Amino acid sequence: MDRNQIGKDAEQRAELWLLKQGLQAIERNAHCRLGEIDLIMQDGEQLVFVEVRTRSHRDHGGAAESVDWRKQQKLIRAARYLLSRNPHWSLSPCRFDVIAYEGDSESTPPIWYKDAFRP
């Protein structure tokens, strides 16, 4: 299986898992000129921008560690742009979560980093 398909599968699993946790799906793979947000979800009053990461090995760090400062800045810029294009979202408090999958097994539950970083 290629890397793109692995990523898409992880995003689908993450979305289903978050739905079971009580979040509501708003948008998947939200593209804009500044980047992409894997999932946009609603958690009560909060708008949640979710980055999904998967790593089969920890050789170069784990899945969550791959969301470094540069990636965080890119996600923040993309989220701000999307908020400016969707004014009805801008009234909601926002947070950034990371869903991390470690290892090869598709049955492994994700690690959920709620409010993983702040702009």
Secondary structure, DSSP 8 states (H G I E B T S, - for coil): --HHHHHHHHHHHHHHHHHHTT-EEEEEEEEETTEEEEEEEEETTEEEEEEEEEES--TT--TGGGS-HHHHHHHHHHHHHHHHH-TTTTTS-EEEEEEEEESS-TTS--EEEEEEE--
